């Protein structure tokens, strides 16, 4: 009766056996990849959320305008009526409304308190204008208001939308730079870990060379081991990052800065690309470090 023979190990498996499966370099590589990927998830979430927030605010401001009326007390009502008449006959305006003193007081209350004497202060009268599709001619309306209500100023919120667009662009750029720096830091840490592992196993490498092993075989063993460690750590870090992002408060109606910082829709798929990217970074960093160190050990 013939006993079953063990299946010979594949070249990849034999190559992995060259690198010790445990030790400081093992947990250092896994921890570094996990921590850096965790930070990448939050940098990505912040970058995407800031863009959504700026877009939402910009779109909301783009559809509205405000007319501020500052005039002598005896002229306020006369000019207000003139403004409302002009708005009623201007094409491209969907709706308009006069903001009452009580609402103005409510808007100012968070800054000046509930006892603000609105009637005793020279606060301009406000009229909210919502544009239709197609929109109204802003320049034409400004000229008409100048002629019929000299104290009126049309604010189409352009000075608010431009800074929002610029801020969104810069935050996206900062997000990309943060991810690039995190990737560079991970590559540096994995390079140090790979060089330390190669230096620790210098005697093993010399023996392998004596029995005919080529440097490409030895380097492949280290590259494969460190790439798998980085992939494992990055997968854990991405999962932890997704859990952390999911635990953040959802976006509220006010669109606050500290809410709605998570992913939406297909955005949840972006973090899934981070573990393969971490593995690629680890592969390139370890391969470069391995061949450099092997040349030093010659």
C-alpha positions in Angstrom: 0.0 0.0 0.0 1.5 3.3 -1.1 1.2 6.2 1.3 0.1 9.5 -0.1 3.0 11.8 -0.8 2.9 15.4 0.2 2.3 17.9 -2.5 5.4 19.8 -3.3 5.3 23.5 -2.3 5.0 26.0 -5.1 7.9 28.4 -5.8 5.9 31.3 -4.3 5.3 29.3 -1.1 9.0 28.4 -0.9 10.0 32.0 -1.4 7.7 33.1 1.4 9.5 30.7 3.8 12.7 32.7 3.4 11.2 35.6 5.3 10.4 35.0 9.0 6.6 35.2 9.5 6.8 37.1 12.7 8.9 39.7 14.5 9.0 43.5 14.8 9.0 44.1 11.1 5.8 42.1 10.7 3.6 44.0 13.1 5.3 47.3 12.1 4.4 46.9 8.5 0.9 45.8 9.2 0.3 48.6 11.8 1.8 51.2 9.5 -0.3 50.2 6.5 -3.5 50.0 8.7 -2.9 53.4 10.4 -2.1 55.2 7.2 -5.1 53.8 5.4 -7.3 54.7 8.3 -6.1 58.3 8.0 -6.5 58.2 4.2 -10.2 57.3 4.6 -10.8 60.4 6.8 -8.8 62.7 4.5 -10.8 61.4 1.5 -14.1 61.8 3.4 -13.2 65.4 4.4 -12.2 66.3 0.8 -15.4 64.9 -0.7 -17.7 66.4 2.0 -16.2 69.8 1.7 -16.8 69.8 -2.0 -20.4 68.8 -1.5 -21.0 71.4 1.2 -19.5 74.2 -0.9 -21.5 73.1 -3.9 -24.7 73.0 -1.9 -24.2 76.4 -0.5 -23.1 77.9 -3.8 -26.2 76.5 -5.6 -28.5 77.8 -2.8 -27.0 81.3 -3.0 -27.0 81.3 -6.8 -30.8 81.1 -6.9 -31.4 83.9 -4.5 -30.5 87.6 -4.1 -31.1 90.2 -1.5 -32.2 93.9 -1.9 -31.0 96.1 1.0 -32.8 99.4 1.4 -31.2 102.2 3.5 -33.1 105.4 3.2 -34.4 108.3 5.4 -37.4 107.2 7.6 -39.9 109.2 5.5 -38.6 107.6 2.3 -38.5 104.0 3.5 -42.1 103.0 2.7 -42.1 105.0 -0.6 -39.0 103.3 -1.9 -40.1 99.9 -0.6 -43.3 100.2 -2.7 -41.2 101.3 -5.7 -38.9 98.2 -5.3 -41.9 95.8 -5.0 -43.4 97.4 -8.1 -40.2 97.0 -10.0 -39.8 93.4 -9.0 -43.4 92.6 -10.0 -42.8 93.8 -13.5 -39.3 92.3 -14.0 -39.2 89.0 -16.0 -37.1 86.2 -14.7 -38.1 86.6 -11.0 -39.8 83.6 -9.6 -40.8 85.1 -6.2 -39.9 87.9 -3.8 -40.9 88.8 -0.3 -40.3 91.6 2.2 -38.5 90.4 5.3 -40.3 91.8 8.3 -38.7 93.4 11.3 -39.5 90.4 13.5 -37.7 88.0 11.1 -34.7 90.4 10.9 -34.6 90.5 14.7 -34.6 86.7 14.8 -31.7 86.5 12.3 -29.7 88.9 14.4 -30.5 87.4 17.8 -27.7 84.8 17.8 -25.1 87.7 17.6 -26.8 90.5 19.6 -29.1 88.7 21.9 -32.9 88.6 22.2 -33.3 92.2 23.5 -32.1 93.8 20.3 -34.2 97.0 19.7 -34.6 96.6 16.0 -36.9 99.6 15.6 -34.4 101.9 17.2 -31.4 100.9 15.0 -30.7 101.9 11.4 -31.1 98.3 10.1 -31.7 98.3 6.4 -35.0 96.8 5.1 -34.4 93.5 3.3 -36.2 92.0 0.4 -35.5 88.4 -0.7 -35.6 87.7 -4.4 -35.7 84.2 -6.0 -34.8 83.9 -9.6 -36.7 81.9 -12.2 -35.4 79.9 -15.2 -34.3 81.8 -17.3 -33.0 84.2 -14.7 -33.6 88.0 -14.6 -31.1 90.6 -15.9 -29.2 91.6 -12.8 -27.5 94.6 -14.3 -30.8 95.9 -15.7 -32.5 95.5 -12.4 -29.7 97.3 -10.6 -30.1 100.3 -13.0 -33.8 100.4 -12.5 -33.5 100.3 -8.8 -31.0 103.1 -8.9 -33.5 105.2 -10.8 -36.6 104.4 -8.8 -35.2 103.6 -5.3 -31.8 105.3 -4.8 -31.3 103.7 -1.4 -31.7 100.1 -2.7 -28.7 97.8 -3.3 -29.0 94.5 -5.1 -26.7 91.8 -3.7 -26.7 88.7 -6.0 -24.3 86.9 -3.6 -21.5 86.7 -6.1 -19.0 87.7 -3.4 -20.2 84.8 -1.2 -20.2 82.2 -4.0 -16.6 82.9 -5.2 -14.9 82.3 -1.8 -16.9 79.1 -1.4 -15.8 77.8 -4.8 -12.1 78.7 -4.0 -12.3 77.1 -0.5 -13.7 73.9 -2.0 -10.9 73.8 -4.6 -8.2 74.3 -1.9 -9.7 71.8 0.5 -9.8 69.2 -2.3 -6.2 70.0 -3.1 -5.3 69.6 0.6 -7.1 66.3 0.7 -5.1 65.0 -2.3 -1.8 66.3 -0.8 -2.7 64.7 2.5 -3.3 61.3 0.9 0.0 61.7 -1.1 1.9 62.5 2.1 0.3 59.6 3.9 1.3 57.3 1.1 4.9 58.6 1.1 5.1 58.2 4.9 3.8 54.6 4.6 6.4 53.9 1.8 9.2 55.2 4.0 8.1 53.1 7.0 7.8 50.0 5.0 11.2 50.6 3.3 12.8 50.9 6.8 11.0 47.7 7.9 12.2 45.8 4.8 15.8 47.0 5.2 15.7 46.0 8.8 14.4 42.5 7.9 17.0 42.1 5.3 19.8 43.2 7.6 18.5 40.8 10.3 18.5 37.9 7.9 21.9 38.7 6.4 23.3 35.3 7.4 20.3 33.5 5.8 20.8 35.5 2.6 24.5 34.5 2.5 23.6 30.8 2.9 21.0 31.1 0.2 23.5 32.6 -2.1 26.0 29.8 -1.4 23.4 27.2 -2.4 22.7 29.0 -5.7 19.8 31.3 -4.9 19.7 34.5 -7.0 19.1 37.9 -5.7 15.8 38.1 -7.7 14.5 35.0 -5.8 15.5 36.5 -2.4 14.1 39.9 -3.2 10.8 38.3 -4.5 10.4 36.5 -1.2 10.7 39.8 0.8 8.6 41.7 -1.6 5.8 39.2 -1.5 5.8 38.9 2.3 5.8 42.7 2.9 3.2 43.3 0.2 0.8 40.8 1.8 1.4 42.3 5.2 0.6 45.8 3.9 -2.5 44.6 2.1 -3.8 43.0 5.3 -3.1 46.0 7.4 -4.6 48.4 4.8 -7.7 46.3 4.6 -8.1 46.4 8.4 -7.4 50.2 8.4 -9.9 50.8 5.6 -12.6 48.8 7.4 -12.0 50.7 10.7 -12.0 54.0 8.8 -15.4 53.2 7.1 -16.9 52.3 10.5 -15.6 55.6 11.9 -16.9 57.7 9.0 -20.3 55.9 9.3 -20.5 56.9 13.0 -20.2 60.6 12.1 -23.3 62.8 12.4 -25.4 62.9 9.2 -25.9 66.1 7.3 -28.5 68.4 8.8 -30.7 71.0 7.2 -28.5 73.8 8.2 -25.5 72.2 6.4 -23.1 72.7 9.3 -19.4 72.2 9.0 -19.3 69.3 11.5 -22.1 67.3 10.0 -22.4 65.3 6.7 -18.7 64.6 6.6 -19.3 61.0 5.5 -19.5 59.4 2.1 -22.7 59.4 0.0 -23.8 57.1 -2.8 -20.9 55.7 -4.9 -18.5 57.6 -2.7 -18.5 54.7 -0.3 -16.6 52.7 -2.9 -13.6 55.0 -2.9 -12.1 53.7 0.3 -12.2 50.2 -1.1 -9.4 51.3 -3.6 -7.1 52.2 -0.7 -5.9 48.6 0.3 -4.8 47.7 -3.3 -3.0 51.1 -3.6 -1.3 50.4 -0.2 -0.2 47.0 -1.6 1.2 48.7 -4.7 3.1 51.2 -2.6 4.5 48.4 -0.4 5.5 46.4 -3.5 7.4 49.3 -5.1 9.0 50.4 -1.8 10.0 46.9 -0.7 11.4 45.9 -4.2 13.6 49.0 -4.3 14.8 48.5 -0.7 15.4 44.8 -1.2 17.7 45.2 -4.3 19.5 48.2 -2.6 20.2 46.2 0.5 21.2 43.0 -1.4 23.8 45.0 -3.3 25.1 46.3 0.1 25.4 42.7 1.4 27.3 41.5 -1.7 
